Amino acid sequence: MAESMAGLHRTHRCAELSEKNIGEKVTVMGWVQKTRNKGGLVFIDLRDRSGILQILFENGACSESDFERAGRIRSEFVIAVTGEVIERGGAFNDNLTTGHIEVKAESLRILSESETPPFPIEEDSKTREEVRLKYRYLDLRRPDIQRNLILRSQVTTLARKFFAEEGFLEIETPMLCKSTPEGARDYLVPSRVHPGSFYALPQSPQLYKQLLMCSGYDRYIQIARCFRDEDLRADRQPEFTQIDMELSFVDVDDVLDVNERFIAKVFKEIKGVEVPLPLQRMTWQEAMDRFGSDKPDIRFGMELKDLSDLVRDCDFGVFANAIAEGGSVRAINAEGQASMPRKKIDKLIAFAKDFGAKGLSYIVIPEDAPVKTALSKFLSEEEIAKIIERVEGKPGDLILIAADKNKIVWDVLGNLRLEIARQLDILDKNDFRFLWVTEFPLLEYSEEEGRFKAMHHPFTMPMEEDLKYIDSDPGRVRAKAYDIVLNGTELGGGSVRIHQSDIQKKMFEVLGFTPEQAYEQFGFLLDAFKYGVPPHAGLAYGLDRLIMLMTGADSIREVIAFPKVKDASCLMTEAPGPVDKKQLDELFINTVVPEE
């Protein structure tokens, strides 16, 4: 039966005790990890968020009833123990910070009993994720998850302190916003007092933080909740958190400088990792050409090499046609993989097809035999030798070649190099390699919609020297945009914003907005810009992704207290769910669910 803790006061968390406390009388409280009944002795491992502490119940040192109850306690009971800190009588446990001490119990209170949990509360749980998420309140007791969330709290606390010292003001922006269809799909909230009208939950505080710059707040910061109704991946959730900022009277270098110092401070203070500054920078074009990705993982080589000039006039139609149609032929060198079995190579070809490849060509350079390749039917020995030279091939290497439109070739080889690196297990989670990717294209053409769309958003400033191409060749215009990348994951992104009305008007025109459409969606911002707007720029980090990489977790679900699963549902609360007809009537909503 559960007891009250009246009159008791916890003096320490479990792992806050050390040999310095030997001889002190303490009161500790927590969950029972496990018990060991040795007859005249009962040992209990007591757990709280700080760690584990061994409790010793000895017949005669505590009351007979407390000793008997201690012997009946099961895992996950919540107990309070008062006793003396002593040196461990048996073997020390160097795996625990408290491994040289224990508390010799004088009194026990059982604050709450527990049924047998559906899975063990232990680190590196092998329990299926679906089960763990259904009982997330139990999963959150696991020490590795607790460490993740404690580190997350430390990062947000440090962020607030760092940016406050840099002159930033923390200002909250609304959760109920106007829907602006440019970008990802909005989560909509119906209005009861405005029948037929809807709010949108914010995809980001973008427009509000720009308005704050118009209002003279100079430097804004917010730990912001954001919502996007899009397909989920390992590093995506329908609701997520950003460290969001905006600065006035700045250009690209100013934003990058303050954020480099922030990153260095976070990793030094929380991970003990020195981040060399300044961070490496690479243009978008260079990143795509070398790594096939705008978020390249630079922990390893296997860089893409362009072979187009070598095979432009060759007799192999796949290569020649790809180049003639404006595409390219590129290769990666999987060093030391010449002995890869044919079945494994076939799997890599199947993997490449998932990213749009029609196939892959390859060249095997054995250690002590002639080069093997089906390309010898179409290419001369000299042409094959030039390809090997271009990719710096040597005996023992495997060369993989893709030919198609640039976008497909980049996507195929960029993902292929990552897949091979994963298979070779050469990605060190404790090697933190940062990179700024700059000079993104301002626009990308949507075949589906038959128009240009903003690669970031409609308020991104073009590079001044490229403005001359905005009408004649919009796809050539680069943006004053930048992403910060860590180990192949985009940590955050931002840009200098447009503050001149003529450039903003031209941007809307290129995106296919009529002046009326632009004003209907963004009128409040355009009106604000009539009254004196400073040059401004900003950036937002995905906090969940940052913590995922800092902790070495495989998914952001491991660093979010109550995450959703792939279909955006919560297995624990069973959200989303139906609501009463009365609620729908109040909102003037009638639902039509399609038949399965």
C-alpha positions, 0 to 999 in steps of 0.5 A: 500500500502506498505511503505518504512522504509527509515529514520526509525531504529528499536530500540528494539525487541518487548519483549526486552522492560520492565518497565525499558523503561517507558518514552522512545521513541522507534521504534518497527517492526513486524507482527500483531498478532491481533487487537482490535478496541474500537472506540476511541482506537485501540489495536494491538498485535505486534509480532516478534521472541522475543515475543508480545508487545501491541501497543495503537493507540489513536485518537489525540495521532497520526495523523488522517490518522495513526489512521484510518489505524491502525483500518484497519490493519489485522493479519500478516501485517508487520508494524513499530511503533514509540511511547512512552513506558507507563504503561498499562492503563487497566489490566496487562497481566501476561502471557506476559513478556511485560504484564505491558507495552504498546507503545503509538503510535505516527506514523505508517508505513505499511511495507507490507500487508498480505492476510488471512493466511491459518491457525492461527499463534499461539502456539500449532497449531491444524492445520494438519501437512501437511498443516503447512509444505506446508506453512512452512514459515508461520508455522515458525512464530509460537512462539513455533517453533521459540523458538525451533529454537532459542534454537537450535542456542544456543546449536550449539553456546555453542557447538562451544565455549565449544569444542574450549576451550577444544582444538578442531579445527572446520574443514569442510569435503567434501559434495561430497564423494566416495560411500562406500556401507557398512551402510545405502543407499547413496544419489548419485550425478552424475558427468558431467565431469566423465560420468557414475561416481557418488559422494555420499553425506556423511552419516557421516564424518567418514573417513575424520575425521579419516584422520584428526587424521592421519594428526595430527589435534588431536581434530576435531569438526564439525556441520556436515550435513549428508544424508541417503536414508533410511526409515523415522521415527519421529526421522529421516530425509533424511538430518540431522545434527551431532555434530561430533568429533574425538580425538587422543591419547585417550581411551573410558574414555577420550571421555566419560569425555569430552562429559559428561562435554559438556552435563552438560554445555548445560543443565545447561546453556540452560535449567537450569537443573543440570545433575549429573556426572558421567553419569550412565553406562550400558553394552549392555548386561545388557541393553538388559537383563533389558530393552529389548533395547540398548537405554533404558528409565530408567525413570521408572521400569517395567524391564524384568525378565528372567524366563527361569531357572524356566520353562525350564522343564515345560509342556508348550511347548511354553516355553520349546521349546523356551528355547530348541531352544536357546531362553528365557522366560522373563516377565515384571510386569505392577504394579497396572494393574490387573484391566486392561480390557480384551479388553485392554490386547488383544490390548497389545497382538496385539501390541506385535505381531507387534514386532514378538511375536506369542502371550503373556501369562499373569498372573493377581493378583487381590487385593482380589481374587485368581490368574487368568491365562491360564498357570494354565493348564500347570504349577503347582501352585508352578511354577506360584508362583515362576514366581510371586516371580521372578517379585516381583508380588503383589496383583493388578499387571499384569504380561506379559510373552513372549517366543521366540528367545532372539532378539524377546523377547527383542524387544517385551517386550522392546516395550511393557514396553514403550507402557504401560508407554505411556498409563499410562502417566508416562513419564515426558519430564522434567525428563532428564535421561542420560545413557552410553551404552557400550560394544556393540557387534562388529558384528551382523549376517545378515540372509539376506546376510548370513554373519556378518556385523559391528554393527557400522562400519568396523573401530570400535576397538574390545575389546582387551580381545575378539580378541581371539574369532574373528575367532572361535566365531565372534558374541561373540566379544565386541566392544569399542563402546558407545552410549549416551542415553537420555530418551529412545532415542539414542543421539549419538554414537561412538567408539575407532577406529582400528589403527593397520593394522593387526586388520583392515585386520582381521576385513575386512576378518570377514566381507567377504571383499577380500583384493582387495574389501577392498582396492577398497572401503577404499584404501585411508584410508588404505594407510594413515594408512601406514604412522603413525596413532595415536590411536583415537576415536570419537563420533557424536550427532544427533543434531536434536534429542538432540533439540527435547528432550530438547524442549519436541517436539514429532518429529524432524520436530518441531526443523528443519527449513525446514523438509521433510515428511515420503516419503522424500519429501518437501511439500513446494517446492515439491522436489524432482521433475523432471528435464529437459531432457537437464540436464539429457543428460549433465549427461549421464543419462536416467531414467526408471520410473516403471509403477504403 
